Amino acid sequence: MEVVHINQKQLATRWHLSEACLERWRSEGIGPKFMKLKGRVLYRQVDIEAYEESCLATSTKTSTAQASAGCCVPFCRQLLISADVLQHEVARDGRNGLH
């Protein structure tokens, strides 16, 4: 099984965040596990997916448990909102014939 890595720029793009935000999170111990190899920051795909999974919620009541587990709850909410907005934009563009 091949281990897939992505860099900071790719993760920032995936989550619609700035690279500076990811840098701040690393210094504060927030976010997925990461590694530094020769000065480069890399994230394993499996760790990103595990972190995203830890942010999933079925109600706002689960937010407290997630925060204590190390999940950045405001980020997770923003990620879900971004995904919802993107889904609506794709649906709207599809109806308007845009590609």
Long-range contacts (C-beta under 8 A, 24 or more apart in sequence): 3-44, 3-45, 3-46, 4-44, 4-45, 4-46, 5-42, 5-43, 5-44, 5-45, 6-42, 6-43, 6-45, 6-48, 7-40, 7-41, 7-42, 7-43, 8-41, 8-43, 11-43, 11-48, 14-48, 15-75, 15-79, 15-82, 16-78, 16-79, 16-82, 17-75, 25-72, 29-70, 30-70, 30-72, 30-75, 31-72, 31-75, 52-79, 55-79
